[in-house]
Amino acid sequence: MSMPHIPVLLNEVLDTLVPRDGGVYVDGTFGNGGYSRAILEAANCTVWGIDRDPNVIAKSKHMETEFGGRLRVVEGRFGDMSKLLRAKGVSVVDGVALDLGVSSMQLDQAERGFSFMNDGPLDMRMEQNGPSAEDAVNDMDEEALANVIYEYGEERKSRWVAHAIVEARAEKRITRTKQLADIVCRVVKKSKDGIHPATRTFQGLRIYVNDELGEVNRGLAGAEQLLAPNGRLAVVSFHSLEDKRVKAFLNERSGNVPNPSRYLPDVEDKGPAPTFKLLKKGAVKPTKDECKINPRSRSSRLRMAVRTEAPAWGGERSAS
């Protein structure tokens, strides 16, 4: 049974963006439109939704009609938000919301191949074009496959998993999610916290196939370019790899970078002026009540910042 879509940390995201009449906002990961709807209902404003999934674009038309032109949904990657919106005549916005990772809708559609909970084709492509997870699993050499599963899935037994995959594909091409999950379960046991043995492997492949971490880097830089002075940025992450990049970007862009050594004297920073001011030093986590209502929110983290008047630094932050 698929779970109803509930936007994660919705009240906290709205409190960050503070939608106002006449404002222009970007929902960079439109999905089911939960954030967009809440923003549009909070103020007489305009929202530009962005999504790379063709299925989402097709389903968004009724919502565009519902809000009488105040919602406009564009097909593309949120990492390209600056280019996409400038092509529509929009060069500055008042707020940007990003809900990183795979959407609930994609997870719930077995035919998309994102989840091992229901058997489906081993796809995982958000845009439904380009190399799929099936291609990666069957065509990558063992070492490269192990590195993907380790770096993006944080799977400690990545080399065991990769070896098991290579042995299995020598006998028969791996084309189904259940097929892959069963292979992983042969070498990875269920953890004490109840996480399915295939969780990290599936995460690693999905992130790799969709270049999700590169997209985070580009999206943050795009928000920096688009946001007006005092514009708000709200970013919800679901795992440490995403959150680490968001935290590093905002710390760097806000000038909140510690001295590399406590034994060295503080040196005046002669780099670019800070483009963001942190609204909260750490991350906001969901309440216990929200976690009960929406179990998918348990690992979520919200980081928020407000744009300064300094010019954008230019370019995306390199992965760290």
C-alpha positions as CSV (number, residue, x, y, z in Angstrom):
1,M,0.0,0.0,0.0
2,S,1.4,3.4,-0.9
3,M,1.5,6.1,1.7
4,P,-0.2,9.4,1.2
5,H,2.2,12.2,0.2
6,I,2.8,14.5,3.2
7,P,5.3,17.4,2.7
8,V,8.1,17.0,5.2
9,L,8.7,19.8,7.7
10,L,6.1,21.9,5.9
11,N,5.4,24.4,8.7
12,E,9.1,24.9,9.2
13,V,9.6,25.5,5.5
14,L,6.8,28.1,5.4
15,D,8.2,29.8,8.5
16,T,11.5,30.1,6.7
17,L,10.2,31.4,3.4
18,V,7.6,33.8,5.0
19,P,5.5,34.0,1.7
20,R,4.2,37.5,1.0
21,D,1.7,38.9,-1.4
22,G,3.4,39.8,-4.8
23,G,6.4,37.6,-4.0
24,V,8.0,35.1,-6.4
25,Y,9.0,31.7,-5.1
26,V,10.7,28.6,-6.5
27,D,9.8,25.0,-5.5
28,G,12.8,23.4,-7.1
29,T,11.6,19.8,-6.4
30,F,7.9,20.1,-7.3
31,G,6.9,16.4,-7.0
32,N,3.3,16.3,-5.7
33,G,3.3,20.0,-5.3
34,G,2.9,20.0,-1.5
35,Y,5.2,22.9,-0.8
36,S,3.9,24.9,-3.8
37,R,0.3,24.5,-2.6
38,A,1.1,25.7,0.9
39,I,3.1,28.7,-0.4
40,L,0.3,29.7,-2.8
41,E,-2.3,29.3,-0.1
42,A,-0.3,31.4,2.4
43,A,0.0,34.5,0.2
44,N,-1.2,36.0,-3.2
45,C,2.1,35.2,-4.8
46,T,3.6,33.3,-7.7
47,V,5.4,29.9,-7.6
48,W,7.6,28.4,-10.2
49,G,7.8,24.7,-9.8
50,I,10.6,22.7,-11.3
51,D,10.8,18.9,-11.8
52,R,12.9,16.6,-14.0
53,D,10.2,13.9,-14.0
54,P,7.9,13.9,-17.1
55,N,5.2,12.2,-15.1
56,V,5.2,15.1,-12.7
57,I,4.9,17.7,-15.4
58,A,1.9,15.9,-16.9
59,K,0.1,15.7,-13.5
60,S,0.8,19.4,-12.6
61,K,-1.5,20.9,-15.2
62,H,-4.6,20.6,-13.1
63,M,-2.9,22.4,-10.2
64,E,-1.7,25.2,-12.5
65,T,-5.3,25.7,-13.6
66,E,-6.5,25.6,-10.0
67,F,-4.3,28.5,-9.0
68,G,-5.2,30.6,-12.0
69,G,-1.7,31.2,-13.4
70,R,0.0,31.8,-10.1
71,L,1.7,28.4,-10.4
72,R,3.9,27.6,-13.4
73,V,5.7,24.3,-13.6
74,V,8.8,23.9,-15.7
75,E,10.4,20.6,-16.8
76,G,14.1,20.4,-16.0
77,R,16.6,20.0,-13.2
78,F,16.6,22.3,-10.2
79,G,20.3,22.6,-10.7
80,D,19.5,24.6,-13.8
81,M,17.0,26.8,-12.0
82,S,18.7,30.1,-12.9
83,K,18.9,29.2,-16.6
84,L,15.3,27.8,-16.7
85,L,13.8,30.8,-15.0
86,R,15.8,33.4,-16.9
87,A,14.5,31.8,-20.1
88,K,11.0,32.6,-18.8
89,G,11.9,36.2,-18.0
90,V,12.5,35.7,-14.3
91,S,15.9,36.9,-13.0
92,V,15.2,37.4,-9.3
93,V,13.0,35.5,-6.7
94,D,12.1,35.9,-3.0
95,G,12.4,32.4,-1.9
96,V,13.6,28.9,-2.9
97,A,12.5,25.6,-1.4
98,L,14.3,22.3,-2.1
99,D,13.2,18.9,-0.9
100,L,16.2,16.7,-1.9
101,G,16.2,13.1,-3.0
102,V,13.6,10.8,-4.4
103,S,10.0,11.7,-4.1
104,S,7.3,9.6,-2.3
105,M,5.5,9.3,-5.6
106,Q,8.5,7.8,-7.3
107,L,9.1,5.4,-4.5
108,D,5.5,4.2,-4.5
109,Q,5.5,3.4,-8.3
110,A,7.0,-0.1,-8.6
111,E,7.4,0.4,-12.4
112,R,10.0,3.2,-11.7
113,G,12.3,0.8,-10.0
114,F,13.3,3.0,-7.1
115,S,12.2,0.7,-4.3
116,F,12.9,-2.9,-3.4
117,M,9.6,-3.1,-1.5
118,N,7.7,-4.0,-4.7
119,D,9.2,-5.8,-7.7
120,G,9.7,-3.7,-10.8
121,P,12.2,-3.0,-13.6
122,L,15.6,-1.9,-12.3
123,D,15.4,1.6,-13.6
124,M,15.7,4.5,-11.1
125,R,15.9,7.3,-13.7
126,M,14.1,10.4,-12.6
127,E,14.1,11.8,-16.1
128,Q,13.3,8.4,-17.7
129,N,16.2,8.8,-20.1
130,G,19.9,8.0,-20.2
131,P,21.7,5.0,-18.5
132,S,19.6,3.2,-15.9
133,A,20.4,1.4,-12.7
134,E,20.1,-1.8,-14.8
135,D,22.9,-0.5,-17.0
136,A,25.1,0.4,-14.1
137,V,24.6,-3.0,-12.3
138,N,25.3,-5.0,-15.4
139,D,28.0,-3.0,-17.2
140,M,30.2,-1.4,-14.6
141,D,33.3,-3.3,-13.5
142,E,33.4,-4.7,-10.0
143,E,35.7,-2.0,-8.5
144,A,33.7,0.9,-9.9
145,L,30.4,-0.7,-8.8
146,A,31.8,-1.2,-5.3
147,N,32.9,2.4,-5.1
148,V,29.5,3.7,-6.1
149,I,27.8,1.6,-3.5
150,Y,30.3,2.6,-0.8
151,E,30.5,6.4,-1.7
152,Y,26.9,7.1,-2.4
153,G,25.2,4.3,-0.4
154,E,27.6,4.3,2.6
155,E,27.5,0.5,2.5
156,R,30.4,-0.9,4.5
157,K,30.1,-4.3,2.7
158,S,30.1,-2.7,-0.7
159,R,32.9,-4.9,-2.1
160,W,31.0,-8.0,-1.0
161,V,27.9,-6.6,-2.6
162,A,29.7,-5.8,-5.9
163,H,31.3,-9.2,-6.0
164,A,27.9,-10.9,-5.5
165,I,26.4,-8.8,-8.2
166,V,29.2,-9.6,-10.7
167,E,28.9,-13.3,-10.0
168,A,25.1,-13.2,-10.4
169,R,25.1,-11.3,-13.6
170,A,27.6,-13.7,-15.2
171,E,24.7,-16.2,-15.1
172,K,21.8,-14.0,-15.9
173,R,21.4,-10.2,-16.5
174,I,20.0,-8.4,-13.5
175,T,16.8,-6.6,-14.6
176,R,14.4,-6.5,-11.6
177,T,14.5,-4.7,-8.3
178,K,13.7,-7.9,-6.3
179,Q,16.4,-9.8,-8.2
180,L,19.0,-7.2,-7.0
181,A,17.6,-7.0,-3.5
182,D,17.8,-10.8,-3.2
183,I,21.5,-10.7,-4.3
184,V,22.3,-8.1,-1.7
185,C,20.6,-10.0,1.0
186,R,22.9,-12.9,0.5
187,V,25.9,-10.9,1.8
188,V,24.3,-8.1,3.9
189,K,22.3,-9.0,7.0
190,K,19.4,-7.0,8.4
191,S,20.7,-4.4,10.9
192,K,19.6,-4.1,14.5
193,D,17.7,-0.9,13.6
194,G,15.6,-2.8,11.2
195,I,16.9,-1.2,8.0
196,H,16.5,-3.5,5.0
197,P,19.9,-5.0,3.8
198,A,19.4,-3.5,0.3
199,T,18.6,0.0,1.4
200,R,22.1,1.4,1.1
201,T,22.8,-0.3,-2.2
202,F,19.7,1.0,-3.8
203,Q,20.4,4.5,-2.4
204,G,23.9,4.4,-3.9
205,L,22.7,3.4,-7.3
206,R,19.9,5.9,-7.4
207,I,22.2,8.8,-6.4
208,Y,24.7,7.7,-9.0
209,V,22.2,7.3,-11.9
210,N,20.7,10.7,-11.3
211,D,23.8,12.6,-10.3
212,E,21.9,13.8,-7.2
213,L,24.9,15.2,-5.3
214,G,26.1,17.1,-8.3
215,E,22.6,18.4,-8.6
216,V,22.6,19.6,-5.0
217,N,25.8,21.6,-5.6
218,R,24.4,23.2,-8.8
219,G,21.0,23.9,-7.2
220,L,22.5,25.7,-4.2
221,A,24.6,27.9,-6.6
222,G,21.5,28.5,-8.7
223,A,19.6,29.7,-5.7
224,E,22.4,32.0,-4.7
225,Q,22.2,33.5,-8.2
226,L,18.4,34.0,-8.2
227,L,17.6,35.1,-4.7
228,A,17.0,38.8,-4.1
229,P,18.6,40.5,-1.0
230,N,16.7,39.2,2.0
231,G,15.4,36.3,-0.1
232,R,15.0,33.0,1.8
233,L,16.4,29.6,1.2
234,A,15.0,26.4,2.7
235,V,16.6,23.0,2.0
236,V,15.3,19.7,3.3
237,S,17.8,16.8,3.2
238,F,17.2,13.1,4.0
239,H,20.6,11.6,4.4
240,S,24.1,12.7,5.5
241,L,25.6,13.0,2.0
242,E,23.0,15.6,1.0
243,D,23.1,17.4,4.3
244,K,26.8,17.6,4.4
245,R,26.9,19.5,1.1
246,V,24.1,21.9,2.1
247,K,25.8,22.6,5.5
248,A,29.3,23.1,3.8
249,F,27.8,25.4,1.2
250,L,25.9,27.6,3.6
251,N,28.8,27.7,6.1
252,E,31.2,28.8,3.3
253,R,28.8,31.3,1.8
254,S,28.0,32.8,5.2
255,G,31.6,33.1,6.2
256,N,31.1,30.6,9.0
257,V,34.3,28.7,8.2
258,P,36.5,27.8,11.2
259,N,40.2,28.4,11.4
260,P,41.9,25.3,10.1
261,S,44.2,25.1,13.1
262,R,43.7,26.5,16.7
263,Y,47.4,27.0,16.8
264,L,47.4,29.5,13.9
265,P,46.5,33.1,14.3
266,D,43.2,34.3,12.8
267,V,43.7,35.7,9.4
268,E,41.4,38.2,7.9
269,D,39.4,36.6,5.1
270,K,40.0,38.5,1.8
271,G,37.6,36.3,-0.2
272,P,34.2,37.2,-1.6
273,A,31.7,38.8,0.8
274,P,29.2,36.4,2.4
275,T,26.1,35.8,0.2
276,F,24.0,34.2,2.9
277,K,23.3,34.7,6.6
278,L,22.3,31.6,8.5
279,L,18.8,31.8,10.1
280,K,19.8,28.9,12.4
281,K,23.3,27.5,13.0
282,G,22.3,23.9,13.0
283,A,19.5,21.9,11.3
284,V,15.9,21.7,12.2
285,K,14.6,18.2,12.8
286,P,11.0,16.9,12.6
287,T,9.0,16.7,15.8
288,K,8.0,13.4,17.3
289,D,4.4,14.0,16.3
290,E,5.4,14.5,12.7
291,C,7.5,11.4,12.7
292,K,4.5,9.4,13.9
293,I,2.2,10.8,11.3
294,N,4.8,10.6,8.5
295,P,7.6,8.0,9.1
296,R,9.5,9.1,6.0
297,S,10.3,12.4,7.8
298,R,12.4,10.7,10.5
299,S,15.7,11.3,8.8
300,S,14.9,14.8,7.4
301,R,16.9,17.9,8.2
302,L,16.1,21.5,7.3
303,R,18.7,24.1,6.8
304,M,17.8,27.7,6.2
305,A,19.5,31.0,5.3
306,V,18.7,34.5,4.1
307,R,20.4,36.1,1.1
308,T,22.6,39.1,1.6
309,E,23.3,42.0,-0.8
310,A,26.7,40.6,-1.9
311,P,27.0,39.4,-5.5
312,A,26.9,35.6,-6.1
313,W,30.3,33.9,-6.0
314,G,29.7,32.2,-9.3
315,G,29.9,28.5,-10.1
316,E,28.9,25.5,-8.0
317,R,30.8,24.4,-4.9
318,S,33.0,21.5,-5.5
319,A,32.0,18.2,-3.8
320,S,33.6,17.6,-0.5
